[in-house]
Amino acid sequence: MQRTHTCNDLRTTHIGDRVTLAGWVNRRRDHGGLIFIDLRDRYGRIQLVFDPSTSKEAYAVGDRCRAEYVLKIEGKVRARPKGQANPALATGEIEVMVEKAEILNEAKTPPFYVSEEGEVEEHLRFRYRYLDLRRQELKDRILLRHRAVNFIRRFLDARGFVEIETPILIKSTPEGARDYLVPSRLHPGQFYALPQSPQQLKQLLMVAGFDRYYQIARCFRDEDSRADRQPEFTQLDLEMSFVEEEDVLQLAEELFTSLVEELTPKRVIKPFPRLTYAQAMERYGTDKPDLRYRLEFVDLSDVFAASGFSTLREVVKSGGEVKAIRAPGANGLSRKELDGLEEMAKKQGAPGLIYLGVEQDGELRSPVSKHLGEGEKTAIREKMEAEPGDLVLIVGGEPKVVAAALGLIRTEMGQRLGLAAEDLLAFTWIREFPLFEWKEQEKRWDAWHHPFTAPGDEDLHLLDQDPGKVRAKQYDLVCNNVEIGGGSIRIHRREIQEKIFQIMGLSPETVQSQFGHLLTAFEYGTPPHGGVAPGIDRLLMVLTGQSNIQEVIAFPKTLQATDLLFQAPSPVSEEQLKELYLRLDLEED
């Protein structure tokens, strides 16, 4: 070994020991006759002292060193001089007097500071990701990711789960997002697909009798990137047999509560609140609400049904709704800030935003106050539980538009008013999603989540009568306005699975071609089963308080789905295309 210790190993108990260390030059300081170097590896930092009276040769090496040089030293551990300890470092009470030194590799001047945190342009960070990963904050997040995955494995192993790897090259089947396709050289004109998830494979493992399976699975979806989405991602894939919904929820809740409490200083709301999809949309306008603060919607439709304020009266009369939130202490917002909120509402399709500020005397201040009678004002104050200094924000229109607009404003006000405690994780289960959604352009029903989700037992009779009202045995885990992952109790009977495909408008030939393997498996004794698949990237994003999963992935793609380090995607040679029987037909720009 080229070192006896890491840069974070040494303490006062090692004073007098001879040690060999190796790492990167984090910082170099020349103090007129003495050179101090902070040596860094992934474990930590330690101060080195180069003194020509101890070793002229070592001093000469220290004099040559610059930031990010790879350095190996031998020396003796000693206590730092009185008053010079650094409490910010675990090794801050000691230093190493260097006797021998060797530069293992020099380094060019980095394109950004590695030893300092600060804003760096994304293209530079991704182009030189190996340098970015040396920075402390990003390194700490990657190490936390390692500890989290290790915790998950230990937790599930202790509960009888078996880790099984499933194939990456599989068949393309319609499951919502667009597949990444891989052409086959041995079978011209045919393609593999990279898995969007191991959904069907884990169901087949349940058929095989592996009643408790999990996998830290790589998944791929060819869809537009965004802050919480990457072309390739990692999820905890978990499936159990002979369970009901409650069993899966309890296991996942115990897993994430234990993980957070062991690995982070954050607080968790226990037990996890549970909402139906309908309740979440009614109260918060979104199926991934941030429950660190209230700001629940209040329905004011009855107040404005016969109001003198014709704009909202007509909304209610035409079948729309009027809802509001109360922003505590926000009556002091400027007109510019209020206009900004209204613009947000309009971008979601709302005709506008109405605001009512509550004055110290209880009077409602607003450009529309003159259209409201005293009875209406009183009703608004009472229903909103409005106090002096509060701001009431009102949106009217079609229910979907009101939900989108007011939900966005709720999130904005929660952030602007600092209502969300940064150290609090509000995990929440959203349940009973619709089983189907109507595709207007295609004039057909499609699966809301995926076609393998079981319908609620009490809604089975609606499959033929009214598919749009069927509730699914589906559940999503959300936290702080982020969907961490979802799951469901699966269909395990062939006749019900065929019924779902029929409602979706899939022909028998298509069903047999795409899903025949699964339907055949259902004929050989399939147990009731269900599972959940939380995203590892999104979980770490929430745990570390980041707004983009790029910050918890070692080598992420950009929002344009490009890899700036490897310059991918990239062209391939004509010979490679010929081997795969492919010809490009690109329109010239």
ZAMARGU-4260 file (C-alpha; in steps of 0.2 Angstrom, whole numbers, plus 5000, padded with zeros to 4 digits):
<rodrens>
0) 5000/5000/5000 | 5006/5018/4996 | 4999/5024/5012 | 4997/5019/5030 | 4982/5030/5034
5) 4969/5040/5025 | 4968/5059/5027 | 4955/5058/5040 | 4962/5044/5051 | 4974/5053/5062
10) 4971/5060/5079 | 4980/5066/5095 | 4983/5047/5099 | 4994/5046/5084 | 5006/5060/5090
15) 5024/5054/5087 | 5019/5040/5074 | 5027/5039/5057 | 5014/5039/5044 | 5013/5038/5025
20) 4999/5048/5017 | 4993/5051/4999 | 4980/5062/4991 | 4977/5078/4982 | 4983/5096/4986
25) 4968/5105/4992 | 4977/5121/4996 | 4995/5127/4998 | 5001/5142/5009 | 5018/5149/5009
30) 5022/5157/5026 | 5040/5163/5022 | 5051/5148/5026 | 5037/5136/5030 | 5025/5128/5017
35) 5008/5122/5023 | 4998/5110/5012 | 4981/5104/5016 | 4981/5086/5009 | 4964/5079/5004
40) 4956/5062/5000 | 4938/5056/5000 | 4939/5053/5019 | 4944/5071/5024 | 4959/5083/5025
45) 4975/5085/5035 | 4988/5099/5037 | 5006/5095/5031 | 5021/5106/5036 | 5036/5107/5025
50) 5051/5114/5034 | 5068/5115/5026 | 5077/5112/5042 | 5068/5095/5043 | 5071/5090/5025
55) 5077/5102/5011 | 5072/5089/4998 | 5054/5087/5005 | 5053/5106/5006 | 5058/5108/4987
60) 5044/5096/4983 | 5031/5106/4993 | 5037/5122/4984 | 5033/5114/4967 | 5016/5108/4972
65) 5000/5117/4966 | 4982/5114/4968 | 4976/5096/4963 | 4993/5089/4962 | 4993/5071/4968
70) 5006/5070/4982 | 5013/5056/4993 | 5022/5060/5009 | 5030/5052/5024 | 5032/5061/5040
75) 5029/5062/5059 | 5012/5067/5067 | 5014/5081/5080 | 5002/5092/5089 | 4998/5109/5081
80) 5005/5124/5090 | 4995/5131/5104 | 4980/5142/5098 | 4982/5135/5080 | 4970/5120/5081
85) 4956/5120/5068 | 4940/5114/5075 | 4932/5113/5058 | 4943/5098/5054 | 4942/5081/5062
90) 4961/5081/5061 | 4962/5099/5067 | 4972/5096/5082 | 4987/5088/5074 | 4998/5090/5058
95) 5011/5080/5050 | 5029/5086/5048 | 5035/5080/5031 | 5051/5071/5030 | 5049/5063/5012
100) 5038/5069/4998 | 5035/5063/4980 | 5023/5071/4967 | 5014/5056/4960 | 5006/5067/4946
105) 5005/5085/4942 | 4989/5094/4937 | 4983/5108/4926 | 4974/5122/4933 | 4956/5116/4935
110) 4943/5126/4926 | 4934/5130/4942 | 4939/5130/4961 | 4938/5112/4968 | 4943/5117/4986
115) 4929/5130/4987 | 4910/5128/4985 | 4902/5141/4974 | 4892/5143/4958 | 4899/5135/4943
120) 4891/5134/4926 | 4883/5118/4923 | 4891/5114/4906 | 4908/5116/4915 | 4903/5105/4930
125) 4897/5091/4918 | 4911/5092/4906 | 4923/5090/4920 | 4912/5079/4932 | 4927/5070/4939
130) 4933/5087/4946 | 4916/5092/4951 | 4915/5075/4961 | 4930/5080/4971 | 4921/5095/4979
135) 4915/5092/4996 | 4896/5095/4995 | 4894/5084/4979 | 4905/5070/4986 | 4895/5070/5003
140) 4879/5067/4993 | 4886/5053/4983 | 4893/5045/4999 | 4876/5047/5007 | 4868/5038/4992
145) 4880/5024/4995 | 4875/5023/5013 | 4856/5024/5009 | 4857/5010/4996 | 4867/4999/5009
150) 4854/5003/5022 | 4840/4997/5010 | 4849/4981/5007 | 4852/4977/5025 | 4834/4981/5030
155) 4826/4970/5016 | 4839/4956/5019 | 4834/4956/5037 | 4815/4954/5032 | 4818/4939/5020
160) 4819/4948/5003 | 4830/4941/4989 | 4839/4952/4978 | 4837/4946/4960 | 4844/4955/4944
165) 4832/4956/4929 | 4837/4958/4911 | 4841/4975/4903 | 4838/4969/4885 | 4819/4965/4885
170) 4804/4967/4874 | 4796/4984/4869 | 4779/4984/4877 | 4768/5000/4879 | 4769/5005/4897
175) 4767/5024/4896 | 4784/5032/4891 | 4794/5030/4876 | 4806/5015/4875 | 4825/5016/4871
180) 4827/5004/4857 | 4842/4993/4854 | 4844/4985/4836 | 4849/4967/4835 | 4863/4962/4824
185) 4859/4943/4825 | 4840/4946/4821 | 4840/4960/4807 | 4825/4972/4808 | 4821/4967/4826
190) 4824/4977/4842 | 4827/4975/4861 | 4820/4989/4872 | 4829/4995/4888 | 4817/4993/4903
195) 4806/5007/4909 | 4805/4997/4925 | 4806/4978/4928 | 4787/4978/4931 | 4782/4962/4921
200) 4798/4953/4926 | 4795/4955/4945 | 4777/4949/4943 | 4784/4934/4934 | 4796/4931/4949
205) 4780/4931/4960 | 4773/4917/4949 | 4790/4908/4951 | 4787/4908/4970 | 4800/4921/4975
210) 4788/4929/4987 | 4799/4943/4993 | 4810/4951/4979 | 4819/4967/4977 | 4832/4975/4966
215) 4842/4991/4965 | 4836/4993/4947 | 4842/5004/4932 | 4828/5010/4922 | 4827/5020/4905
220) 4813/5031/4898 | 4815/5041/4882 | 4805/5056/4888 | 4809/5075/4890 | 4821/5078/4905
225) 4816/5090/4919 | 4822/5093/4937 | 4816/5077/4944 | 4819/5066/4929 | 4833/5059/4919
230) 4834/5047/4904 | 4841/5034/4915 | 4838/5032/4933 | 4839/5020/4948 | 4824/5014/4958
235) 4821/5002/4972 | 4811/4989/4964 | 4801/4978/4977 | 4787/4965/4976 | 4779/4954/4988
240) 4766/4939/4987 | 4751/4936/4998 | 4750/4954/5003 | 4737/4967/5003 | 4740/4986/5001
245) 4742/4989/5020 | 4756/4977/5020 | 4766/4986/5007 | 4763/5003/5014 | 4768/4998/5032
250) 4784/4990/5025 | 4789/5005/5015 | 4785/5017/5029 | 4796/5007/5041 | 4810/5007/5028
255) 4810/5025/5025 | 4807/5031/5043 | 4822/5020/5049 | 4833/5026/5034 | 4830/5044/5038
260) 4832/5043/5056 | 4848/5033/5055 | 4857/5042/5041 | 4851/5060/5042 | 4847/5073/5055
265) 4830/5077/5047 | 4813/5074/5056 | 4799/5063/5049 | 4781/5065/5051 | 4775/5049/5059
270) 4764/5040/5054 | 4764/5045/5036 | 4748/5054/5032 | 4736/5046/5019 | 4725/5055/5007
275) 4715/5048/4992 | 4718/5055/4975 | 4702/5064/4976 | 4706/5072/4993 | 4723/5078/4987
280) 4716/5086/4972 | 4701/5094/4982 | 4713/5101/4996 | 4729/5105/4987 | 4726/5104/4968
285) 4740/5091/4966 | 4743/5073/4969 | 4760/5077/4976 | 4756/5090/4990 | 4769/5097/5002
290) 4761/5094/5019 | 4775/5103/5029 | 4762/5117/5029 | 4743/5118/5028 | 4736/5131/5016
295) 4722/5120/5011 | 4710/5125/4998 | 4693/5132/5004 | 4678/5131/4992 | 4669/5148/4991
300) 4658/5143/4977 | 4642/5144/4988 | 4648/5162/4993 | 4648/5168/4975 | 4634/5158/4968
305) 4622/5173/4971 | 4635/5186/4973 | 4634/5204/4966 | 4652/5200/4959 | 4646/5194/4942
310) 4663/5187/4936 | 4663/5174/4949 | 4644/5172/4950 | 4645/5167/4931 | 4659/5154/4935
315) 4648/5145/4947 | 4633/5146/4936 | 4642/5138/4922 | 4647/5123/4932 | 4664/5130/4938
320) 4671/5132/4955 | 4678/5146/4966 | 4692/5141/4978 | 4704/5151/4989 | 4719/5149/5001
325) 4724/5160/5016 | 4742/5166/5016 | 4746/5171/5034 | 4754/5188/5036 | 4755/5191/5017
330) 4744/5206/5016 | 4760/5217/5014 | 4764/5210/4997 | 4767/5223/4984 | 4757/5226/4968
335) 4771/5219/4958 | 4772/5203/4968 | 4753/5201/4967 | 4754/5204/4948 | 4767/5190/4947
340) 4755/5178/4956 | 4741/5182/4944 | 4753/5179/4929 | 4757/5162/4937 | 4738/5158/4938
345) 4735/5164/4920 | 4749/5153/4913 | 4739/5138/4921 | 4723/5143/4911 | 4715/5154/4925
350) 4706/5170/4919 | 4715/5179/4933 | 4718/5180/4952 | 4708/5189/4965 | 4716/5194/4981
355) 4708/5201/4997 | 4720/5208/5010 | 4713/5208/5028 | 4716/5225/5037 | 4719/5227/5056
360) 4701/5232/5058 | 4695/5216/5049 | 4690/5225/5033 | 4694/5216/5016 | 4705/5227/5005
365) 4704/5223/4986 | 4700/5231/4969 | 4685/5220/4969 | 4679/5224/4987 | 4666/5236/4980
370) 4657/5221/4972 | 4655/5212/4988 | 4641/5214/5000 | 4644/5214/5019 | 4637/5197/5020
375) 4649/5190/5007 | 4664/5198/5016 | 4659/5190/5032 | 4656/5173/5025 | 4674/5174/5016
380) 4682/5179/5033 | 4673/5165/5042 | 4676/5151/5030 | 4694/5157/5027 | 4697/5159/5046
385) 4706/5175/5040 | 4715/5186/5053 | 4721/5204/5051 | 4737/5204/5041 | 4732/5189/5030
390) 4730/5188/5012 | 4716/5178/5003 | 4720/5172/4986 | 4705/5167/4975 | 4704/5158/4958
395) 4688/5153/4949 | 4685/5142/4933 | 4685/5124/4928 | 4690/5112/4942 | 4706/5107/4933
400) 4711/5124/4930 | 4707/5130/4948 | 4717/5115/4954 | 4732/5119/4943 | 4733/5137/4946
405) 4729/5138/4965 | 4740/5123/4968 | 4755/5132/4960 | 4751/5148/4970 | 4750/5137/4986
410) 4768/5130/4983 | 4774/5148/4979 | 4767/5155/4994 | 4773/5141/5005 | 4791/5144/4999
415) 4790/5163/4999 | 4783/5164/5017 | 4795/5151/5023 | 4781/5139/5029 | 4791/5123/5025
420) 4803/5118/5038 | 4819/5113/5029 | 4823/5099/5042 | 4806/5091/5040 | 4801/5077/5028
425) 4782/5075/5026 | 4781/5058/5017 | 4763/5056/5012 | 4753/5041/5004 | 4741/5046/4990
430) 4729/5032/4986 | 4714/5026/4976 | 4720/5034/4959 | 4708/5032/4944 | 4712/5016/4935
435) 4709/5024/4918 | 4711/5041/4910 | 4702/5046/4894 | 4713/5050/4879 | 4702/5063/4870
440) 4713/5063/4854 | 4713/5044/4852 | 4695/5042/4859 | 4699/5028/4870 | 4703/5024/4888
445) 4721/5021/4894 | 4729/5015/4910 | 4732/5029/4922 | 4748/5021/4929 | 4751/5005/4920
450) 4739/4991/4914 | 4744/4979/4927 | 4736/4988/4942 | 4722/4979/4950 | 4705/4988/4951
455) 4697/4991/4968 | 4686/4976/4973 | 4671/4987/4976 | 4673/4995/4959 | 4674/4979/4948
460) 4656/4980/4943 | 4660/4997/4935 | 4673/4990/4923 | 4659/4987/4910 | 4647/5001/4916
465) 4658/5016/4919 | 4677/5013/4917 | 4681/5032/4922 | 4674/5029/4939 | 4685/5014/4943
470) 4697/5017/4957 | 4714/5008/4957 | 4723/4999/4971 | 4737/5011/4967 | 4747/5021/4979
475) 4761/5035/4977 | 4773/5040/4990 | 4776/5059/4989 | 4787/5070/5000 | 4789/5089/5001
480) 4781/5091/4984 | 4791/5077/4975 | 4784/5060/4970 | 4796/5048/4977 | 4789/5033/4969
485) 4773/5023/4966 | 4766/5005/4967 | 4750/4995/4967 | 4742/4978/4970 | 4744/4969/4954
490) 4731/4960/4944 | 4735/4941/4946 | 4720/4934/4936 | 4720/4932/4918 | 4702/4936/4915
495) 4703/4953/4924 | 4720/4957/4915 | 4711/4953/4898 | 4697/4964/4903 | 4709/4979/4906
500) 4717/4977/4889 | 4700/4976/4881 | 4694/4992/4889 | 4710/5000/4883 | 4706/4996/4865
505) 4720/4983/4862 | 4715/4970/4850 | 4717/4951/4854 | 4732/4950/4842 | 4741/4965/4850
510) 4738/4958/4867 | 4745/4941/4863 | 4760/4949/4854 | 4764/4961/4868 | 4758/4952/4884
515) 4756/4934/4879 | 4770/4928/4890 | 4762/4936/4906 | 4744/4930/4902 | 4751/4912/4900
520) 4760/4914/4917 | 4744/4919/4925 | 4737/4901/4920 | 4750/4892/4931 | 4745/4898/4949
525) 4749/4916/4951 | 4748/4922/4969 | 4740/4939/4974 | 4755/4951/4974 | 4759/4969/4975
530) 4774/4981/4977 | 4782/4998/4976 | 4796/5006/4967 | 4803/5022/4975 | 4816/5032/4965
535) 4833/5032/4973 | 4838/5048/4964 | 4822/5057/4970 | 4824/5050/4987 | 4842/5057/4989
540) 4836/5073/4981 | 4824/5076/4995 | 4835/5069/5009 | 4849/5082/5004 | 4837/5096/5000
545) 4842/5098/4982 | 4830/5104/4968 | 4837/5093/4954 | 4842/5075/4954 | 4858/5079/4944
550) 4865/5084/4961 | 4864/5066/4968 | 4870/5057/4952 | 4888/5054/4949 | 4887/5056/4930
555) 4870/5064/4925 | 4864/5070/4909 | 4859/5088/4905 | 4841/5093/4903 | 4844/5091/4884
560) 4848/5072/4888 | 4866/5074/4883 | 4882/5068/4892 | 4895/5082/4891 | 4909/5072/4898
565) 4908/5058/4884 | 4900/5069/4871 | 4885/5057/4869 | 4874/5054/4860 | 4886/5054/4845
570) 4886/5048/4827 | 4892/5030/4823 | 4901/5024/4808 | 4893/5018/4792 | 4901/5001/4796
575) 4892/4999/4813 | 4875/5004/4804 | 4878/4991/4791 | 4881/4978/4804 | 4864/4982/4812
580) 4855/4983/4795 | 4851/5001/4798 | 4851/5016/4786 | 4848/5034/4792 | 4835/5045/4784
585) 4838/5062/4791 | 4830/5077/4784 | 4843/5091/4780 | 4841/5106/4791
</rodrens>
